[in-house]
């Protein structure tokens, strides 16, 4: 008689067949790895019992590479070869960071073997001003001529953020394989919700370099919500406030019958606890009477001390600070004064996200608020978030670990240890994806806050007679003009059969996968000829670029509507002028008398004049309608002539169907 094997809920009925998968929180300041064991997710510790791995990589002259706490020991003594907070530079070009450089006492630095004339530290942390902007000018960085990606000069050569991140990921994978006693089947890696295509692709590239199979990239706020709510069957609207070391994300989520939907996202990819550290370090330098520092190791000393003081002030009202021979005291109120501008920026992003989601914070529709990220340990952050949402935030899970825990739960599903229908995640894209049309207009194919994965298709046609090719320009943004949006990619569809303008049908399809990566294809429906491109730009957005694009779209909404209407009428006028001019040149004298011909010719000239001078779409629209009305007789005669020509030499019966 066969035995029937049973197991506890959430446990595998065949433990020996369980696949090993992990969730990885690749953070700016710290990183973690977690897995599901015996039905519960837990972070994995190293041999010293430490769960948090400092996101620091040190390169030495003998080829040794240190990661984590061992690397962090060199942050002050050998900062030129120690990379910190490289996540801020993932998928970004050197020009992006340099253009965003701001002011601050700890900016100017020198020393180290600098590449291409750049000066200073190769640390992203050291390259950020008190305003939260990134800098390559203040970092030991160089631009790779092939890819445009920022790189840092070390004794081991030029190191990209992807390579440094790969070292961190490899260390976490090794920790997991040691703790779980087996090879990994794959990993879910979390990224900020506002990471663009380039930053997400750079994260996947780092995992590939580390030998890790990426099951999925998961937005950090989404992972936190998974850890807190999905497995408990929670329903309602949740706000995820994620303030980490280098990034801030806010997501508004709806949980309903096991379906997890992101209603809206927002944030700042260059705002986090690092900026508060720098502001406090500037304050400490000022109190100590220190001049503008030009020594990298001294810079790092002050930043390390600022971070220690900030963390200690979460539990104390007054903390002593000391660097070398200087001693001083910092109160929590003083820290709050320095931190308030940064917290205020996060709350403004929260307000925008609520508006995008169609939810007002005064409405009792928000059921809970989840705090994520080590920076949310600050009492000021917790207090102001609670006041803003009029709710006490959830804190039952360590804010440093909650993202990794959620990623581990999702990895357990994706690797096949749990039924996939136990958890359904629906993320969204942060900015609309569109295509350039005639007149430099943006036609949105996939609108922002659309759940992913998603595919959308739209038909377009040719503008000129005999057109055999079409240029496809993929753009991202909320504005109506291409010039105000971000260009992602360009490609051409060739082999379109020559037809009259407007006769060809070209279907353009946009597809965004679960990782937020975009592919675009264009297909002519009659012949099936097709062209496609995977959008993997070589660099990401500037600091605050996404936020700026959204704010600009709100600020210029009315203006953009007017400009779009004008451009549309201009395109229509150009089409009418071109078509009617060609028709008059070939058939006008044969089908019109002198007065009729003259009337249309004058109408063309008047339309062209209005087209050139008008800054309002309404006069132009009226002139188009007037000329279209004047040309109706001519159009009818042209059609009659075409029919007559087609029937010449044929009997009427040939064109009639069966009786």
N, C-alpha and C positions, 0 to 999 in steps of 0.2 A: 504494500500500500504506500503510495507516494505521500510525502509530507508537504504541507502547504506552508511556505515561508511567509511570515508576517513581519512588519516593522512598525516603529513608532511614526506618527505623522511627521513629515518633513525629513525623515531619514531614508536613505537609500535602502531598498530591499536587498541589494547585493553590494555591500560595501567594497568588495574587492574589484567591482567593475566601475567604481566611481571614477570619473575623470577629474583631473586636477586642474582647476581654473582659478584665477585670482582677479581681484579688482585692484587697480593701481591708481592712487591719487598722486599725480606728478605735479607737485606744488612749487610755488615760487620760493618759499622759505624752507619748507619741509615736505618730504614725500613719504608715503606709506604704502604697504601692500596688505591686502586682507583676503581671506578665503572663507568658505562656508564649511564648517565641520559640525557633524552631529546636528544638522538642521539650523545652526545659528552662525551668523557671520562674525568674524573676529579678526582684528589686525594681528600681524605676525611680528614678533620681536626678534632682535638680533641676539648674538651670543651673550651680550651684556644686559639683556632684558629691556633694551630701548626699542620702542615702537616707531618713534619719529626718526626718519633719516634726514639730516640736514641736506638741502639741495645744493651742495657745495662739491666742487671737483678741483683737485690740486694736481698740477703737473710738475714733475721734478726733472732735473737734468739727466738723471740716469735712466729715464724712461718709465719710472714708476708713476702710476696714477692712483691717487687716493680719492675715496668718495665718502661723504658723510662727515661724521664727527672728526675722524682723523684728518680730513682735508680742512675742516673748519679751524683746526689748530694753527694753520698757516695763514689764516685770513688777515691777521695783523702783521705777522713777521715776513710774509712773502706774498703780498697781495697781487703782485704783477703776474703771478702764475697760479692764482686761485680764482676760480670762476664762481660767482655767487649770483643768484637771482637771474639765471640765464633765460628763464621762461619768458621774461619780458621781451626778449629778442627773438623768440622762435618765429620763423617764417618772415622775418623782416629784413629790409635792406639797410645798409649803413646810412644812406641818405635820410631814411625815415627817422632814425634816432637822432641824427645830428640836427635835423630841422626842428625837432621838438624841444631842444635844449632850453632850459629856463635859468632863472637866477637863484642864487643861494650861496651861503658862505662856504660850503664844502665842495664847490664845483671844481675850481681850478686845481690841477694836479700835474705832476711831472714825474719822470723816472721810468725805468723799464725800457725795454727795447721796442720802440714804437714803430708801427708799420704805416707807410704812406703819410707820414707827417702827423698822424693823430697822436694825442697826448693822453697820458694818465693811466688809470686803472683799467683792467679788463673785467671788471665786475659790473654787472648791471645794477647792482645795489648802489655802488659808488657813483654810478653815472646818472643818478636821478636827483633832481633838485627838490627843494621843499615843496614845490608845486606839483610834484608827482609826474613830471615829464621825463622821458627817457633821453639818453644822450650817448652819442658815439663820439662827440667831440671831447667829452670828459672821460672817455674810456680808451683802453688800449686796443682799439678795434681797427679793422681794415676791411674794405669791401672786396669780396671775391669777384674778379673780373668776369667770370663765366656766369655765375648765377645771380650776382648782385646781393647775396646774403651777407650780413655782417659777420665778421670773424674777429677773434681775439688773438693777439700775438702772445705766445708763451715760449718757454724754453723748448717745448715739444713741437713748436711750429704754430701755424695758424689753426685755431680751433673754432669750429662753428658751434652755435647753440645746439644744433642737432647732435653733433658728436658728444658734447658735454652731457646733454640729456640722455643720450644712449648709455653713457657710463652709469648714470643714476638708475636708469631702468634695469640695466644688467645687474647692478648690485641688489636691487629689490627682487629680481627674478632668482638670483642665486640664494637669497635669504629664504624665499618661498620654497624652492626645490629642496633646500636643506631641512627646513622645518616640516615639509610634507613628504619627504623621502620619495621623491619621484619627479619626472620631467613634467613641465607645464604643458597642458593642452592648448592654452591660450589665455589672453587677459583682456579685460575691459579697462580701458585707460580713460580717465576723466580729463576734460578740458573746460575752460571757461565757456559759458554759453555764448559769449560775444567773440570767440575766436573765429576768424574768417577762414576762407578756403586754404590760404597759404599756411596759416598757423596750424590748422588741423592736419594738413598734409605733412608739415614739418614734424609734428608729433608722431604720425604714423611712420615716417622715415626713421625717426630716432628708435622706435620700437623694432623696426626691421633690422637696423644696425645692431641692436642689442640681441637679436635672435629670438624675438618674442612675436608670436602670432597674435595679431590684434583681432579680437572677436568683434569689438565695436568701440568707437569713441563715444563717450557719454558725457553730456553736459553736467558739470559739477552740481548745480542746483537740483537737477533731475535726480542725480544719485542720492543726494541728501533726502529728497522726498521719498525715494524708494526705501531708504533706511528707516524713515520715521513712520510711513503711512501705509504703503501698499500691502505689506504682509499682514497688517492689522485690519485690513478691510476698511480703512478710513475713507470718508466721502466728504466732499465740500471743496471750498477754495482755500488754497494755502499760498502764503508768500514765503519764498526762500530768500533770505538775506545772507549773502555770502561775501564776507570781507576777509580776504586772505592777505598774504604778505605783499603780493604785487598786483592783484586784480580784484575788482569788485563786480559782482553779478547780483541782479535781482530778477527773480522769475515768479510769475503769477501762474499757479497751477490749479487745475480742476481734477479732482479724483471722483469718479463716479462708476460704481459697479465694476471695479477692477480695471477700468480704463483710465489711463493717466495722460492728461492733455495739458500742454503748456499753452496758456492763453496769451502770454506776452513775456518778453524778456527785455532787459536793459542792463546798463552798467557802464563800467569804464575799465578798459584793458590795461590802463596805466595808473591805477589808484589802489593803494593798499597800505598795510602796516609799515612797509618800508618807508613810505613817505612821512609817516608820523615819526619813525625813528630818525629820519634825516632832520625833520623840523626840531626835534628834541636835541639832536646832536649840535645843530646850529645854535640853539639856545644855550647849551652847556658851554660851547666855545665862547659865546658872548659873555657869559657869567665869569668865565676863567680869564677873560681878556686876551684870548688867543687871536693872532692875526689869521688871515686867510691861509689855510694850510696848503702846502704844495708837496707834501710827502704822503705817498699812498698808505704806508703802514700806519702813520699817525692818523690819517683819515679814518681808517678801519678801526683803530682803537676807540676813537670817539663814538663811532657808530655802534660798535659792540657794547660799549658802556651804556649808550642811550637805550638800546634794546633791553638790556638787563634792568635798567631803571624803570622803563615803561612796564615791563612784565611784573616787577615787584610792586608797582603802584596799583595793580589790580587788587592786591590784598592789604595794602598799607596806605595811610594817608600821607606819609612823609618818608622819603627814602634818601639815603646818602649816596652821592655820586662821587667817583674819584677816578682821575686819570693821572698817572705819574705822581707828582707832588701836589696836584690841585685837589682840594676837597670842597664839596658843596652839598646843598640839599635841594631836593625837588619835591614839591607838594603835588598831590593829585589835582588840585585846582589849577596849578600851573600847567600840568600836562593837558588837562581838559581844554584850557585856553588855546594851546597849540594844536590840539586835535580837532577842535570844533569845525574849522573850515573844511576839513576832509570828510568828516561825518556828514556835514551839511550837503556836500556834493553827492554823497550816496543817497540821501533822502530825496534830493531833487530827481535822481534817477528812479527812485521808487515811485514818486508821483507820476512821472511820465509812463512808467510801466502800468500803473493802475489805470491811467487814462486810456492807454492802448488796449487794455483788457476790458474796457467798458465798466470798470468797477471804481466806485469812489470809496475812499478809506472810511468815510463816515457811515457807509452802508455796512450792516452787520453780515455781509455776504462772506467776508474773510473769516474763516473758522479758526485758523492758527497761523503762527509765524514761526519759522524755523531759522535759527542762527547757525551759520556755518563759518568756519575759518578761525584761526587762532586769534585774530584781531578782535573778534566779537567777545573775547573775555574781558575787554575793557569795560568797566562799569558805565562810562559815558555812552558807549555804543549801545549797551543793553538798555539803558535808561531812555535814550532818545528814540530808539526803535520802538520800544514799548509805548512811548507817548505818541509817536507818529501813527502807529496802527491801532492804538487804544486796546492793545492786547499784550499780555505777558508772553514773551517768546518761549518756545520749547527748548529745554536744555538738558533733557535726560540722557542724550548721547554726547560724548565728548566732541565738541565742535571741530577739533583737529582730525578726528577719526571718522566722522559721519559720512563723508564723501567716499572714502575707501570702503566702508561697510556696504553702502548702497551699490557701489561698483561690483563688489564681490557677489552680492545677491543676484545682480543681473548676469554676471559671468556664469554663475551656477546654472541659470536658466539656459543661456546661449550654448553652453558646452554640452547640454543634454541631460543634466542631472535632475532637472525638474521639468514638468510639462510647460511648454511655452505659453500656454494660455493662462498660467498663473500670474503673469505679469505682462502688461502691454504698455509700452512707453511711446508716447507721441510727442517728440520734440518739435521745435519750430525753427524756421530760418529767421535771422535777425533783420535782414534788409531785403527789399524786393529785388527780384532778378528780372531783367528785361532785355529788349533788343532795340537797336536804333532803326528808326524808320525815316522816310523822306522828310527833309526839313530839320534834321537833327533832333527829332523827337524821341522820347523813350516810351516804348510800348511795354507795359509790365506783363510778363508771362506768369510769374509766380509772385504773389504779393507777400510782403513781410508778415510774420506770425502765422504762415501756413505750416501745418504739421508736416513733418517728414518721417519716412521717405515719401516723395511725391513726384509725379510726372504730369506736366501740362504741355499741351500742344496747341498751336494756333496756325491758321493758314494765312499766307501772305502772297502777293502777286507782283508782277513786273511793272515798272513805271514807263518803260519805253517800248515801242514796237521793235520786234526782232531781238530783244534782250536775251542773251544766252548764258549769263552768269549773274549771280547775286552775292553781294558781300554781306556777311552776317557779323554784326558787332554786338557782343554780349556785354551788358553793363549791369551795374549794381547800384541801387540807391532809390530815393523816394522823389527826386525832383523830376520835372517834366522834360527838361532838356538834357541831352546826352552830355553836354559840356559841364553840367552840374552834378553828374553822376561819376562813378568810378568805372573805368574800363577794365574788363576782366580778360577778354580774348577776342580775337578776330579770325575768321576763316572764310573761304569762298566756296560756293556751290557752283560748279560748272557743268555744262552739258544740257542746259535747259533748251528744249526745242524752241526755235524762233517763232514767236506768235505775236499777235496784236497786244498792245499794252493792256494789262489786266486780265489776259486770257489764261496765262500760266498759273498753276496752283502749287505753291511750295509750302509744305508743312514743316514748321520748326518746332522741335520738341525739346523741352528742358526737363532734366531728371536730376533730382537731388537724393542721394542715398542716405542711409541711416547715420552716416558719419558727417553729413553736411557737405559732401563733395559733389560738385556739379558736372554733368556732361550734357552737351548740346549737339543736336543733330538737325540737319535740314535735308528734306527729300522732296523731289519734284514728283508729283503724284502720277503723272501720265507715263513717264519713262522709268520711274523707280530710281533714278540716279540720286546718290546720297553722299553727303559729307558730314563729318562729325568731329568733335573735339572734346577732350577732357580738360576741364578748366583747373589747372594747377599753377597759379601765378607764382613767380619766383620770390615775391616778397609780400608782406601784409600791409595792413592799413597803418597810417600815421597814428600817433597818440590821440586818442579821443576822436578818431575819424568817424567811427560809426555814430557816436553821440552827436558829433557836429552835423553829419548828414541828416539825422533825424530832426535835430533842432532847426536846421535850415529849411527842411521840408515844411515844418509847422509855420515858421516865420514868413516864408515866401509863398504860402499856399495860394493866396488870392492872386498874387502877382504871376505865379507860375500858370494858373488857369488861364489868365489873359494872354500870356505869351504862347501857351500851347494853342489856344484858339486862333491866334494870329498866324502861327506857323502852319496850322492845318489849312487855313484859308489861302495862305501863300502857296502851299503845295498844290492845292486845287486850282488856283489861278495859273500856276506854271503849266499844269497838265492841260487846262483848257486852252491857254495861249498856244502851246506847242501843237496840240491836236488840230485846232481850228486854223492855225497858220498853214500847216501842212495840207489840210483839206482845201483851203482857198487857193493855194499855189497849184494844186493838181486839177481841181474840178470847179473852182469858183467861177471862172469866166464862162465855162460851158453851162452851168446850171443856174447862174444868177444874172439878172440884168444889171446894168451899170449902177443904178441907185441902190439896189440890194447889196451889191458887192461893196460899194463905197460905205454903206451903213455898217456892215460887219467889220470892214477894215478900220473905220473910226472907232467902233466899239472895242476892237482889239487894242488899239493905241491907248484908249482911255483906261482900259483894265490894266495894261502894262504900267501906265503912269501911277495909278492908285496902288498897284502892287509894290511899286518902288518907294512910294512916299508914305503910305499909310502905316501908322503905329497902333491902329485899332482894327480888330478883325471885322467889326460891323460894317464900315463903309466898303471894305473889300468884299465881304460876303454879298452885300447889295449889288455891287458892280458885277460879280460873278453871276448872280441870278439874272440880272438884266441882260448880260451878253448871252447867257444860256437860252433865255427866252427869244432873243433876236435871232439866234441861230437855229431855232426849231424847224423853220421852213427849209433851210438849207440841209439840215440833217435828214429830213423826210425825203427830199429830192435825191440825196445821195443814196439812201436806202432803196428807193424806187429804181435808181439807175443800176445799183448792184444786183437787184433781183432780175431786172430786165436782161442784164448781161449774162447772168447765170442761166436764164431760160432760153437764150438765143440758140437756135438749132435743135430745140427739144419741143415735144408736144406737151400740152397741159396734163394729158392723161398719165404721163410718166411720173408726174409729181403727186398724183392722187393715190391714196391707199385703196385697198380692195373694198368693194361695195359691201 
